[in-house]
Amino acid sequence: MSRNKQQLTRSDAWRELRYKLTNGKPQPVTKPLTLSLKRIKLWPEVFQQRRPAKFVSDAHVRTLASKAKASTNGVLDPVTVWWDGEAWACIDGHHRMQAYRTTGVSDIPVAVFEGSIEEALALSAKANTRDKLQMSRGEKSNAAWHLVVVTKLSKAAQAEASGVSERQVGHMRQVKEVLEAKSECNLQDLSWETARQMAAGKEVSQEWNEDETEKRAMEMATKLHKALGTASFSQIEVFARAVEIYSPLMAKGLVEYWLEQEEDEEEELVE
């Protein structure tokens, strides 16, 4: 029952999911302990918070597959599923599911989460479970922004689920109010950075937005990985010096970029 449709926008997927909940079947009385991979539906636009480069994702899947093969029963921690009105949906464990596919395991252990759609979204945003890829600051901010836009959870709950501060959630709520008052765009489909800039009255280019930046950054990261492998991970000073030799201007630009990012984050926390 996994979805093979063309990927929806986040707002379209959220609307479709809510429709299924309202018009679908009630949750089965018997909670499954295992499920076939084919019976688990995927809603990546809603519940998959990370968007790592393919080589990072592939490496993580290989690590999980190796752990599964090395375990006594060939399985990992249960995948968390939630009833979406039609089928059991994965809200936590997308990479584990991929790992199982590579090992040929079809029936996997699951843990049923019973809660509202808002609570399911909050659970999917948490990044503190075992065998998880670390969320970047941008991914955490986007997860928090999505929670602010579509849920009525408390400020503390939104902050805890996404891993950002309550102050930042408060700032996001202010941005939401500003955009709702002056914008007709769907806030669910905006990244946090785009929303923040729009609320500040800055013009956001449709041709060169954050999504395009992220896409090109992923492509460049993949090229770096192919050229350097993992050697640079344990030789940070060497890598930094190599960048400086390659382009002193680039090295200076990187320092300025990271300092600016830290300053922006600090400004958000004091507003």
Phi, psi and omega in degrees: 000013177292148186277133179246013181289165172295141186301132180273166169288163181298319181292321178296316180296318180298318180294318179296319181295317179296324178297316180296323178295319182286322187251001184271197182269154176291158179298137177304145181295317181277124179275129180286147173260336175222156177215151171288143178306325183292340183267359181260121182276148178247134173236068186299329181295335182259312192256351179261105189277335184264147175226065183287162174300152185302320182293328177290314180297316180298319180295321179294319178297319179297320178297316179295321179296320178296320179295321179296316181295327182279343181286160184294326182250004176076018181231165178251189175302149181302143172282134181275125181239159185213140184283122184259012181099347181224323183203173175280126183249142178282123174247350176202118178127026182300318180290327176296321177297319177297320180297317179299322180297322181288334181268353178085008178280131183253322178260122187237154178288141179227156173237126183276129174257127178247115181183180180287169178297325178294317179292326177294319178296318179298318180297319181295336182279344182291142184235038185240019179265165183295150176060035179257145170286137180293134178280138176285167179300321179295320179294320177296317180296318179294322177297317179297316180299317179297319178297320179295320184289318191251352181240163176247025177295160180294161178301319180295319181293320179294321180292316181296319183294323186264344179085017175253175182279159176295329177296319180292321176299319178300319178295320178297323178295323177295317179298319178301315180298318180297313183290324178295330181282334186233000187234146176257359182285159180278114185296333180298329184270002177266141170285164179297318182297317179296315180299317181298317180291321179296319180295330179278000178083013179275145179282129180254119181292131177282338181275330183228080182254185183296324179297318179292320177300314181296319180299312181291326177295320178298318180297318179292321178297322179296319178295319178297319180296318180295324183280325188247343184063219181257005183300323183291340182297323183260004181229059185301316182295320178296316181297316180299318179293323179297319178297320180295320178293318181299315180200103177304325179293322178294317179300316179295318179298322179295317179299315181296321180297312182293324177295320179296320178297317180294321180294320178299318181293320180294323178296320180298323185286338182258351180289000000 
